[in-house]
């Protein structure tokens, strides 16, 4: 199903953003603006995943 593939793709991007957030937080002087933007992007992806998952059921 195309919807399943889209959910997996978004999940992969969500994981990549989580890794980027963790990497940024490990830096001695984390860029707070970058962290905020990464977290915002991650939240948008989570919402998209939830919306698509609801459509499957």
C-alpha positions as CSV (number, residue, x, y, z in Angstrom):
1,X,0.0,0.0,0.0
2,X,1.2,3.5,-0.8
3,X,0.0,4.8,2.5
4,X,2.1,2.3,4.4
5,X,5.2,3.3,2.5
6,X,4.5,7.0,3.2
7,X,4.2,6.3,6.9
8,X,7.4,4.3,6.9
9,X,9.2,7.2,5.0
10,X,7.9,9.7,7.5
11,X,8.9,7.5,10.4
12,X,12.4,7.3,9.0
13,X,12.6,11.1,8.7
14,X,11.3,11.3,12.2
15,X,14.1,9.1,13.5
16,X,16.7,11.1,11.5
17,X,15.4,14.3,13.2
18,X,15.6,12.7,16.6
19,X,19.2,11.8,15.9
20,X,20.0,15.3,14.7
21,X,18.4,16.7,17.9
22,X,20.5,14.3,20.1
23,X,23.6,15.2,18.2
24,X,23.0,18.9,18.6
25,X,22.3,18.5,22.3
26,X,25.7,16.8,22.8
27,X,27.5,19.8,21.5
28,X,29.1,22.0,24.1
29,X,27.2,25.0,22.9
30,X,24.1,23.7,21.4
31,X,22.3,26.1,18.9
32,X,19.0,26.7,20.6
33,X,17.4,28.0,17.5
34,X,18.4,24.9,15.5
35,X,17.1,22.7,18.3
36,X,13.8,24.5,18.3
37,X,13.4,24.2,14.5
38,X,14.4,20.5,14.6
39,X,11.8,19.8,17.3
40,X,9.2,21.7,15.4
41,X,9.9,19.6,12.3
42,X,9.8,16.4,14.3
43,X,6.4,17.3,15.8
44,X,5.0,18.1,12.3
45,X,6.1,14.7,11.1
46,X,4.6,13.0,14.1
47,X,1.3,14.7,13.5
48,X,1.4,13.6,9.8
49,X,2.2,10.0,10.8
50,X,-0.7,10.0,13.2
51,X,-3.1,11.4,10.6
52,X,-2.1,8.8,8.0
53,X,-2.2,6.0,10.6
54,X,-5.8,7.0,11.5
55,X,-6.7,6.8,7.8
56,X,-5.5,3.2,7.7
57,X,-7.8,2.1,10.5
